[in-house]
Amino acid sequence: MSDKNNKIPFNEDNYTHNIERNNERKLDRRGFMKTLVGAAGVFAVSSLPWGAVAAKELMGLGEKEYPHKKITEVSKLPIGDAVEFKFPGDHDDAILIRLSENKYVAYQNACTHLRCPVFWVKEQGEMICPCHHGKFNVETGAPTAGPPRRPLPEIQVNVENGAIYAVRVKRYEA
């Protein structure tokens, strides 16, 4: 008989042998509350940028007007035709479509599904995203078919002195 099998590792009448009595008071109620308040503070500080963005949108400061950018002359754009341009930045593709004598619509030219370019198909009277067969209503920019669920961001235009200018980007509103 080996000595190992007869050895009792701890006193059998002590059922709390697995508790380290020296460390059991480190996380009492007061310690837990301090940890909870600290975590809430970290969460509050980390969410401040999102709160600033929300406040900006709620106060209407998100309606930023960009410097007016000339797109084309009215005489160079026949009814039913479209022209591509960059607005508000040099890397933001956009499309202007002349629907009637005095009606123009402009949208950012990136599908709201996966940002593929959107094309104006004059014969069908639709804006089409060829990547996933998405279609948009030319009057409103709302999706009519395919996977896109949000409308194209609208660019507001002004006609001044026989020229068409892009003024601002209208944000998506749910």
C-alpha positions as CSV (number, residue, x, y, z in Angstrom):
1,M,0.0,0.0,0.0
2,S,1.4,3.3,-1.0
3,D,1.4,6.3,1.1
4,K,-0.2,8.4,-1.6
5,N,-3.6,6.6,-1.4
6,N,-4.0,7.0,2.3
7,K,-3.1,10.6,2.4
8,I,-5.9,13.1,3.1
9,P,-5.2,16.4,1.3
10,F,-7.3,18.5,3.6
11,N,-9.4,18.3,6.6
12,E,-12.8,16.6,5.7
13,D,-14.9,18.7,8.1
14,N,-13.8,21.9,6.4
15,Y,-16.2,22.3,3.4
16,T,-14.8,25.7,2.5
17,H,-11.4,24.5,1.6
18,N,-11.5,25.9,-1.9
19,I,-12.2,29.5,-0.8
20,E,-9.1,31.6,-0.3
21,R,-10.1,33.5,2.7
22,N,-7.5,36.2,2.2
23,N,-8.9,37.1,-1.3
24,E,-12.7,36.6,-0.8
25,R,-13.2,40.3,0.4
26,K,-11.7,41.9,-2.7
27,L,-15.0,42.1,-4.6
28,D,-17.6,42.9,-2.1
29,R,-20.7,45.0,-2.8
30,R,-18.7,48.3,-2.5
31,G,-16.1,47.0,-4.9
32,F,-18.7,45.8,-7.3
33,M,-20.4,49.2,-7.3
34,K,-17.1,51.0,-7.9
35,T,-16.4,48.7,-10.9
36,L,-19.9,49.3,-12.2
37,V,-19.6,53.1,-11.9
38,G,-16.2,52.9,-13.6
39,A,-17.5,50.9,-16.5
40,A,-20.5,53.3,-16.9
41,G,-18.1,56.2,-17.0
42,V,-16.0,54.6,-19.7
43,F,-19.1,53.8,-21.7
44,A,-20.4,57.4,-21.3
45,V,-17.1,58.9,-22.4
46,S,-16.8,56.5,-25.4
47,S,-20.3,57.4,-26.6
48,L,-19.8,61.2,-26.6
49,P,-18.9,61.4,-30.3
50,W,-22.1,59.7,-31.2
51,G,-24.0,62.0,-29.0
52,A,-22.4,65.0,-30.7
53,V,-23.4,63.6,-34.1
54,A,-27.0,63.1,-33.0
55,A,-27.2,66.6,-31.5
56,K,-25.8,68.1,-34.7
57,E,-28.5,66.3,-36.7
58,L,-31.3,67.2,-34.4
59,M,-30.4,70.8,-34.4
60,G,-30.3,70.9,-38.2
61,L,-26.6,71.7,-38.4
62,G,-26.2,68.7,-40.8
63,E,-27.7,70.7,-43.7
64,K,-24.4,71.9,-44.9
65,E,-24.4,74.1,-48.0
66,Y,-21.4,73.6,-50.1
67,P,-19.9,76.2,-52.5
68,H,-22.1,76.3,-55.6
69,K,-20.6,74.2,-58.3
70,K,-21.5,74.7,-61.9
71,I,-22.6,71.5,-63.6
72,T,-23.5,72.5,-67.1
73,E,-25.3,75.1,-69.2
74,V,-29.0,74.6,-69.6
75,S,-28.7,74.8,-73.4
76,K,-26.2,71.9,-73.4
77,L,-28.5,69.4,-71.7
78,P,-31.5,68.3,-73.8
79,I,-34.7,67.1,-72.1
80,G,-34.3,63.4,-71.1
81,D,-30.5,63.5,-71.1
82,A,-28.1,63.2,-68.2
83,V,-24.7,64.4,-67.3
84,E,-22.3,63.2,-64.7
85,F,-20.4,65.5,-62.4
86,K,-18.5,65.5,-59.1
87,F,-20.2,66.9,-56.0
88,P,-19.5,67.9,-53.2
89,G,-15.9,66.5,-53.4
90,D,-13.8,65.6,-56.3
91,H,-14.3,61.9,-55.5
92,D,-18.1,62.0,-55.1
93,D,-19.8,61.0,-58.3
94,A,-23.2,62.4,-59.1
95,I,-25.6,62.5,-62.0
96,L,-27.9,65.3,-63.2
97,I,-31.0,64.4,-65.3
98,R,-33.2,66.9,-67.1
99,L,-36.8,65.6,-66.9
100,S,-38.7,68.5,-68.5
101,E,-38.2,72.0,-69.6
102,N,-37.7,73.3,-66.0
103,K,-37.3,70.1,-63.9
104,Y,-33.9,68.8,-63.0
105,V,-33.0,66.0,-60.6
106,A,-29.6,65.1,-59.3
107,Y,-28.4,62.3,-57.1
108,Q,-25.2,60.9,-55.8
109,N,-24.2,58.3,-58.3
110,A,-23.6,55.4,-56.0
111,C,-26.1,52.6,-55.3
112,T,-27.2,52.5,-51.7
113,H,-26.7,48.7,-51.7
114,L,-23.0,48.3,-52.4
115,R,-22.0,51.7,-53.9
116,C,-21.9,50.5,-57.5
117,P,-22.4,53.3,-60.1
118,V,-25.9,54.0,-61.1
119,F,-26.7,54.7,-64.7
120,W,-29.6,56.7,-66.3
121,V,-31.3,54.6,-69.0
122,K,-33.3,57.2,-71.0
123,E,-35.3,54.6,-73.0
124,Q,-36.7,52.9,-69.9
125,G,-36.9,56.1,-67.8
126,E,-35.1,54.5,-64.9
127,M,-31.9,54.7,-63.0
128,I,-30.3,51.3,-63.0
129,C,-27.5,49.7,-60.9
130,P,-26.1,46.9,-63.0
131,C,-24.3,45.1,-60.2
132,H,-27.4,43.6,-58.6
133,H,-30.1,44.8,-61.0
134,G,-31.2,47.6,-58.6
135,K,-33.6,50.2,-60.0
136,F,-34.4,53.7,-58.7
137,N,-37.3,56.0,-59.4
138,V,-35.9,59.0,-61.2
139,E,-38.4,61.4,-59.7
140,T,-37.7,60.6,-56.0
141,G,-34.5,58.4,-56.0
142,A,-36.4,55.7,-54.1
143,P,-35.5,52.1,-54.9
144,T,-38.1,50.3,-57.0
145,A,-36.4,46.9,-57.6
146,G,-33.5,44.9,-56.5
147,P,-31.6,44.8,-53.2
148,P,-31.2,48.6,-52.4
149,R,-33.6,49.7,-49.6
150,R,-32.6,53.3,-49.2
151,P,-33.1,56.1,-51.8
152,L,-30.2,57.7,-53.5
153,P,-29.0,60.9,-51.7
154,E,-30.5,63.9,-53.6
155,I,-28.4,66.8,-54.6
156,Q,-30.3,70.1,-54.7
157,V,-29.7,72.1,-57.8
158,N,-30.4,75.8,-58.7
159,V,-30.7,77.3,-62.2
160,E,-29.0,80.7,-62.4
161,N,-28.3,82.7,-65.5
162,G,-28.7,79.8,-67.8
163,A,-26.5,77.4,-65.9
164,I,-27.2,74.6,-63.5
165,Y,-25.5,74.6,-60.1
166,A,-25.3,72.0,-57.4
167,V,-26.0,73.5,-54.0
168,R,-26.3,70.9,-51.3
169,V,-26.7,67.2,-50.6
170,K,-30.0,66.3,-49.1
171,R,-29.6,63.7,-46.4
172,Y,-31.5,60.5,-46.4
173,E,-34.6,60.7,-44.2
174,A,-36.3,57.5,-43.0
